[in-house]
Amino acid sequence: MKTLVDLKRYLHRGIIIKCVYSRWYQGNVGKLREVTKAQSNGVFLTDPEGLRANFDRQRGMGSFLKFPPASNVEVDNNGFKIYEKGKLIFEYRFIN
């Protein structure tokens, strides 16, 4: 994988990712997230273990990770990084 288009194709229902860096939400670091719904502008993520009460697994709702412009995404075979104004804001690794 090299581009945002490749990432969008890969992130479909059931894929699990792990947050390894978050500039603002340190509580998310180390947490696993499962893709429950994919859209062209982003993906809905839930806690695969169902530990967070605010996730609605039946409807595929939870947190939403919006895809930024392709120039702000760095993708490799292990995961992806999201930048804003040249600064890293999120880094995720693929678990499956």
Backbone as JSON, one array per atom type, in Angstrom:
{
  "sequence": "MKTLVDLKRYLHRGIIIKCVYSRWYQGNVGKLREVTKAQSNGVFLTDPEGLRANFDRQRGMGSFLKFPPASNVEVDNNGFKIYEKGKLIFEYRFIN",
  "N": [[0.84, -1.18, 0.0], [0.45, 2.21, -0.78], [-0.86, 4.6, -1.21], [-3.58, 6.92, -0.42], [-5.88, 5.99, -1.65], [-5.37, 3.23, -1.8], [-5.41, 2.69, 0.93], [-8.09, 3.3, 1.56], [-9.37, 1.26, 0.16], [-8.46, -0.94, 1.58], [-9.38, -0.61, 4.23], [-12.0, -1.96, 5.41], [-15.1, -3.36, 6.65], [-14.56, -5.09, 9.67], [-11.78, -5.01, 9.77], [-9.06, -4.54, 11.94], [-7.43, -2.0, 13.7], [-4.67, -0.39, 15.38], [-4.09, 2.26, 17.53], [-1.15, 4.03, 17.67], [-0.08, 6.47, 18.08], [-1.29, 9.59, 19.12], [-1.9, 12.9, 18.83], [-3.64, 14.52, 20.29], [-5.43, 12.92, 21.8], [-4.5, 11.12, 24.14], [-5.45, 8.97, 25.57], [-6.3, 7.17, 23.68], [-4.11, 5.88, 22.66], [-2.57, 2.82, 22.08], [-4.94, 1.47, 22.03], [-7.23, -0.81, 20.54], [-9.13, -0.69, 17.54], [-12.0, -1.44, 15.66], [-13.02, -1.52, 12.31], [-16.23, -0.71, 11.42], [-17.88, 0.35, 9.57], [-17.39, 1.58, 6.35], [-16.83, 4.49, 4.47], [-16.6, 6.81, 1.72], [-15.44, 9.12, 2.66], [-14.37, 8.52, 5.13], [-14.07, 6.31, 8.04], [-16.09, 4.38, 10.3], [-15.37, 3.53, 13.61], [-15.16, 1.05, 16.15], [-14.89, -0.27, 19.49], [-13.39, -3.32, 19.55], [-13.68, -5.16, 21.58], [-15.88, -4.4, 22.88], [-15.92, -2.76, 25.15], [-16.45, -0.12, 25.63], [-19.1, 1.9, 26.51], [-20.36, 3.83, 24.94], [-20.37, 3.06, 22.31], [-22.21, 1.86, 19.6], [-22.65, -1.08, 18.47], [-24.49, -2.46, 16.9], [-25.52, -0.71, 14.98], [-23.21, 0.01, 13.8], [-21.89, 2.24, 14.64], [-19.77, 4.61, 16.24], [-16.72, 5.97, 17.01], [-15.59, 8.3, 14.52], [-13.33, 8.29, 11.94], [-12.09, 10.59, 9.95], [-11.04, 10.86, 6.61], [-8.26, 12.69, 5.59], [-7.06, 15.11, 3.1], [-5.21, 13.56, 0.43], [-2.55, 14.36, 0.39], [-1.92, 14.67, 3.03], [-1.6, 12.22, 4.19], [0.27, 9.38, 5.01], [1.1, 6.26, 3.93], [1.89, 2.86, 4.55], [2.82, -0.65, 4.37], [2.41, -1.52, 6.95], [0.79, 0.25, 8.31], [-0.67, 3.53, 8.82], [-0.21, 7.12, 8.71], [-1.44, 10.25, 9.79], [-1.38, 13.61, 8.97], [-1.42, 17.09, 9.9], [-1.09, 20.28, 8.76], [1.6, 19.73, 8.37], [2.38, 18.47, 10.72], [2.47, 15.51, 12.66], [-0.5, 13.91, 13.58], [-2.03, 11.59, 14.03], [-1.24, 8.12, 14.3], [-1.6, 4.91, 13.08], [-1.57, 1.34, 13.27], [-1.88, -1.67, 11.38], [-3.64, -4.51, 12.47], [-4.85, -6.83, 11.56]],
  "CA": [[0.0, 0.0, 0.0], [1.24, 3.43, -0.85], [-1.66, 5.81, -1.36], [-4.85, 7.0, 0.3], [-6.83, 5.12, -2.35], [-5.09, 1.88, -1.32], [-5.88, 2.63, 2.32], [-9.55, 3.26, 1.54], [-9.75, -0.09, -0.28], [-8.11, -1.92, 2.61], [-10.16, -0.42, 5.46], [-13.38, -2.38, 5.27], [-15.68, -3.92, 7.87], [-13.85, -6.19, 10.31], [-10.35, -4.73, 9.9], [-8.71, -3.99, 13.26], [-6.25, -1.14, 13.71], [-4.23, 0.0, 16.72], [-3.55, 3.62, 17.61], [0.16, 4.05, 18.31], [0.23, 7.86, 18.41], [-2.36, 10.56, 18.98], [-1.42, 14.19, 19.33], [-4.58, 15.12, 21.23], [-6.18, 11.97, 22.62], [-3.53, 10.16, 24.65], [-6.16, 7.79, 26.04], [-6.5, 6.25, 22.56], [-2.86, 5.2, 22.32], [-2.56, 1.43, 22.5], [-6.28, 0.9, 21.93], [-7.62, -1.43, 19.28], [-10.37, -0.21, 16.97], [-12.47, -2.25, 14.55], [-13.8, -0.8, 11.31], [-17.57, -1.26, 11.33], [-18.52, 0.89, 8.37], [-16.47, 2.38, 5.54], [-17.42, 5.44, 3.53], [-15.56, 7.42, 0.89], [-14.8, 10.21, 3.38], [-13.83, 8.07, 6.4], [-14.53, 5.03, 8.55], [-16.59, 4.31, 11.66], [-14.57, 2.61, 14.4], [-15.7, 0.67, 17.46], [-14.03, -1.06, 20.35], [-13.71, -4.71, 19.2], [-13.98, -5.93, 22.78], [-17.15, -3.91, 23.4], [-15.74, -2.26, 26.51], [-16.91, 1.27, 25.79], [-20.57, 1.93, 26.48], [-20.92, 4.78, 23.97], [-20.35, 2.48, 20.98], [-23.4, 1.11, 19.21], [-22.14, -2.05, 17.51], [-25.54, -2.9, 16.01], [-25.64, 0.23, 13.88], [-21.89, 0.28, 13.25], [-21.51, 3.6, 14.99], [-18.78, 4.77, 17.28], [-15.95, 7.14, 16.59], [-15.45, 8.43, 13.07], [-12.01, 8.74, 11.5], [-12.25, 11.24, 8.66], [-9.86, 10.86, 5.76], [-7.82, 14.01, 5.16], [-6.56, 15.09, 1.73], [-4.17, 12.55, 0.2], [-1.22, 14.92, 0.7], [-1.72, 14.63, 4.48], [-1.61, 10.83, 4.64], [1.43, 8.55, 4.66], [0.63, 4.88, 4.05], [2.82, 1.78, 4.22], [2.2, -1.96, 4.56], [2.16, -1.77, 8.37], [-0.18, 1.17, 8.87], [-0.76, 4.84, 8.18], [-0.04, 8.31, 9.54], [-2.23, 11.4, 9.34], [-0.72, 14.87, 9.31], [-2.15, 18.34, 9.74], [-0.14, 21.39, 8.66], [2.95, 19.19, 8.46], [2.64, 17.82, 12.01], [1.81, 14.23, 12.86], [-1.57, 13.95, 14.58], [-2.42, 10.22, 14.35], [-0.56, 7.01, 13.66], [-2.28, 3.65, 13.3], [-0.96, 0.11, 12.72], [-2.84, -2.72, 11.04], [-3.53, -5.72, 13.29], [-5.18, -7.95, 10.66]],
  "C": [[0.88, 1.24, 0.0], [0.4, 4.7, -0.82], [-2.92, 5.77, -0.51], [-5.9, 6.1, -0.34], [-6.64, 3.67, -1.91], [-5.61, 1.69, 0.1], [-7.4, 2.51, 2.37], [-10.06, 1.88, 1.11], [-9.54, -1.11, 0.83], [-9.01, -1.82, 3.84], [-11.63, -0.72, 5.21], [-13.83, -3.03, 6.57], [-14.88, -5.11, 8.39], [-12.35, -5.97, 10.47], [-10.1, -4.09, 11.27], [-7.41, -3.21, 13.14], [-5.93, -0.76, 15.16], [-3.64, 1.4, 16.65], [-2.2, 3.57, 18.33], [0.62, 5.47, 18.64], [-1.0, 8.71, 18.18], [-1.9, 11.86, 19.61], [-2.33, 14.76, 20.41], [-5.21, 14.14, 22.2], [-5.26, 10.85, 23.12], [-4.19, 8.88, 25.17], [-6.41, 6.76, 24.95], [-5.26, 5.45, 22.21], [-2.86, 3.8, 22.93], [-3.9, 0.73, 22.38], [-6.51, 0.3, 20.55], [-8.96, -0.85, 18.85], [-10.72, -1.08, 15.77], [-13.29, -1.39, 13.6], [-15.17, -1.48, 11.2], [-18.31, -0.76, 10.1], [-17.51, 1.76, 7.65], [-17.26, 3.26, 4.59], [-16.28, 6.06, 2.74], [-14.81, 8.52, 1.64], [-14.22, 9.8, 4.73], [-14.4, 6.72, 6.81], [-15.07, 5.19, 9.97], [-15.79, 3.23, 12.38], [-15.28, 2.3, 15.71], [-14.62, -0.09, 18.23], [-14.34, -2.53, 20.08], [-14.07, -5.57, 20.4], [-15.28, -5.47, 23.43], [-17.07, -3.32, 24.79], [-16.27, -0.84, 26.72], [-18.4, 1.36, 25.55], [-21.12, 2.83, 25.39], [-20.86, 4.25, 22.53], [-21.62, 1.69, 20.75], [-23.0, 0.15, 18.1], [-23.21, -2.49, 16.51], [-25.64, -2.0, 14.78], [-24.29, 0.55, 13.25], [-21.4, 1.68, 13.56], [-20.51, 3.58, 16.14], [-18.02, 6.03, 16.96], [-15.81, 7.13, 15.08], [-14.07, 8.99, 12.76], [-12.16, 9.27, 10.08], [-10.95, 11.19, 7.88], [-9.5, 12.28, 5.37], [-7.45, 13.98, 3.67], [-5.38, 14.13, 1.6], [-2.78, 13.07, 0.55], [-0.9, 14.89, 2.19], [-1.72, 13.22, 5.05], [-0.36, 10.13, 4.13], [1.04, 7.1, 4.95], [1.78, 3.93, 3.74], [2.12, 0.45, 4.52], [1.85, -2.27, 6.02], [1.09, -0.87, 8.98], [-0.2, 2.49, 8.13], [-0.61, 5.95, 9.21], [-0.86, 9.44, 8.93], [-1.57, 12.66, 9.87], [-1.69, 16.03, 9.15], [-1.14, 19.47, 9.8], [1.29, 20.9, 8.89], [3.3, 18.49, 9.76], [1.84, 16.54, 12.13], [0.71, 14.36, 13.92], [-2.06, 12.56, 14.97], [-1.51, 9.24, 13.63], [-1.27, 5.72, 14.07], [-1.5, 2.51, 12.66], [-2.05, -0.91, 12.45], [-2.58, -3.94, 11.92], [-3.87, -6.94, 12.45], [-5.35, -7.46, 9.25]]
}
